[in-house]
Amino acid sequence: MSVSLRDLQRSYAAVDGKPLPALGPLSLEIAADEFVCLVGPSGCGKSTLVRIVAGLLAPSAGEATYKGAPITTPPDEFAIMFQAANLLPWRTVLDNITLPLELAGLPRPERHQLARDLLPQLGLQQFERAYPAELSGGMAQRAALGRVILQAPKVWLLDEPFGALDALTREKLSLELLRLRARSSQTILMVTHDIAEAVLLADRVIVLSQRPGKLVADIAIDLPRPRQPDMLYDSHFLRLTKRVRAAIELPAQC
């Protein structure tokens, strides 16, 4: 297994000082090169789970491991992408995308060439000198996705990366993510509130309950790859989305 969660729990301090359970207990195994989507009601702990896996947040109980080793700090082989693009406003698209390579000490000509090779795949080849304020929301997220790709991580953690975008842009970026992943294998854990998006992208969809989020369903998505947008209207696709939706409405198992 690539990522393993065992009896994971996370609580926060409430106003009265008592612990407020936010997540778990929850156990989950994610295999190497597997694409897993997390769905569930708002506030059920999806983002908390991703931050624990990323090494950005410590669990209150249980543990998260990567290749058998406890995750206590952000692993070098991980990259995370949030709903906000988090581009540095004083850097161009090219310099934002290459920031991780710059921090790793790669010479400027080499990192810029790697980015220029990637920009056409992101549809940003004409915007390498543009600044974040000059980009649309979708373009900014493409740049953020490019920054993740150039890190060449083994594990991608995506926390609603397309959540703030309009439906058409979301679909385009989802398909772009599938195309990019098809060229190389990564383990991906992605949070989304869009059920159709989860079914279109994932090998498995994990459904969490209302807070504190517990695993109520682990649904295998047996659609063939490569995934295509016309699958959204396929009868089997619709059955899978109905199954996920029904699982979201289930009560937590105490």
N, C-alpha and C positions, 0 to 999 in steps of 0.2 A: 504494500500500500504506500501511496505517496503521502497523504495527509490523514491523520487519525485523530478523532476526538473521542475521549472516553469520559463519560459521566460529567460532561462540561456544564458548569453553572456560572452565572454572573449575576450579582446583586448590586444595587446602588443604595446609598443612604437616603432615606425619606426625610421629610421635614421633621418628623418626630424622632429621628435618629435611628429608627428601626430599619433593618435591611429590606429593600424593596426588590423582590426577585424580578429579573428582566429576561433571563434565559435559562432553560434547562430544568432538570438534568437532561442531557442530550448526548447521545453517542452516534458517531458517523464515520464511515470509512470512504475515502476518495482514492480511487486507483490512479496510478500514473497515466497520463494522457487522456484522462476522462474529463468531460465537460459536464459540470453539475450546476444546475440553477436552483437558487433558493427563492421560494415564494411564501407568502403568508400575509396575515392582516398587518396593517400599519402598527408599528410599535411592538412587534412580536420578538424583536431581538436579532433580525437578520443582519443588520449592520454591525451590531455588537459581536456577533459570531465571526464576521469577516475580520474585524479588527483584532480579535483574539488570535485567529489563524495567522494574521499578518505580523503578530508579535508587537502590536501597538497597544494592547490592552491585556492585562493579566486576568485569568479566570478567578472567580471566587472559590471554586472547587473544581476537581477534575483536572484534566490536562489535554493540551493539543500537542501532537508530535508530528515531525516531518522526517520521514525515513528512519523512524524509531527514536529520534532525538527530541527532547522537549523543546517547544518553541517559547523562548523567553525574550528574545529580541528579534527584529526583522531579519529573516534569513536572506543571505545574498542572492539566492536563486529565486526570490519572490519579487513581484512587482504589483503595485496596487493602483487602481484607477477609480476615482470618485465621480459623483454626479457632476460636480464642478470641474472644469478642465484644469484649473489651477496653473495656468500659464503665467510666467513672469512677464508683466506688462512692458518692461524695458528691453526685452529680448525679442528678436524676430522669430518667426516660425522655425526657421532652420536652427537657430541657437537654442530655442526651447526644446525642440526634439532631441538635440544632441547633448543636452545638459548632463544626463547620466554618464555618457561617454567622456565628457569633459571632466567630470568629477573622478572618473576612473583613470584619468591621466592619458587618454588616447590623444595623439596629436591632432591639431585642428584640421589639417587637410584630409586625414583619414576619416575622422568622424563626419565631416561635411560631405565627403563622397558617399559614405554609407547612407546618410540622410537623403541625399539627392537621388540615390538609387531607389529609395523607399517612397519618396514624395509622389511619383505617378500612381502608385498603388492606392494612395490616400486621396488622390484628386487634388493635391496641393502643389503641384509642380510650378504653378504660376504665382505662388504666394510665399515662396521661401523668404522673401525680404519683408513681408508684411508683419505688422505688430498685432497682438491679440485684439486690440480695440477695433481693428479693421476687419475682423473675421466675424462671420455668422456663428451662431451657437454650434451648428453641425460641423463647421470647419474647425472651430476650436477643439471640439471633441475628437476630430480626426487627428489633429496635431497631438493631443494628449495620448491617443491610441498609438501614434507613431513613436512617441517617447517610450511607451511600454515595450513596443516591438524591438526597438534598438537596444534595449537592455538585455534582450535574448533571455528572459527568465524561463525557468522550468515551470513555475507556477504563476498563473495570472489570477489576481483577486480583483474582481470588478464589482463595485458597489453602486448599482443603478447608474451605470455610465451614460445611458441614453435617456434617463428619466425626465430630464428637463426639456427634451426636444419634441417637436411636432411629430405626428404619427408617420408621415412620409419619410422624414429624415431618420427617424428611429429605424424604420424598415431598411433603408439604404445602408445605414451603418451596421445593422445586424448582419446583413448579407455580406458586407465588406469584412466583418469579423470572421465569418465562416470561410470566406475565400482566403484570408490571410492565414487562418489556422490550418487550412487544408495543405498549405505549403510546408508546414512544420508542425510537430506535435507538441502540445503543452497540456498541462493540467490546468483546468480553468474552473474556478468557483465564482459564480456570478449571482448577484442579488438583482431581482427585478420584481416589479409589481404587475407586469404585463404577462398574463398567462400564455397568450399566443406566442409571444417572444420566447418565453421559456421553453415551450414545446418545440418551436422551430429550431432553437439553438442546441438544446441539451441532449446528452445521453441519458441523464436521469434528472428528474425534478423532485427536489426535497421540499415537502410542505411542512411549515411550522404552524403551531397553534397560536391562539391569542396569548398575550403575555401572562406568565413567563413562557417563552417559546419552547415548545417540545416537538419532537418529530412525530407527526401524525400520519405521514405517508411518504413512501420512497417509490416513485413511479418511474419505471424504465420506459424510455422513449424509443420505440423500435421502428422509427421511420428510417428509410434508406438515406445514405449520404452519397453524393452531395445534396444538401437540402436546397429546395427551390421555393420561391415565393408562391407558386401555384399550389403548393402543398397546403397553404392556409385554407383552401376550399375543399380539400380532400375529406372524405367521410371519416377515415381513420384518424386524421388529424383532429377533426372536430370531436370525435369520441374521446381522444386523449385530453383535449382541453376541458371537456365536461368532467372527466374524471378528476383532473387537478382542481377544478373549481369546487366540485363536491367535497374533496378532501379539505380544502380551506375552510369549509363551513362546519367541519367536524369539531366537537369539543375536545379540549386537551385531555390526555390520559393521565389521571392522577396516580 
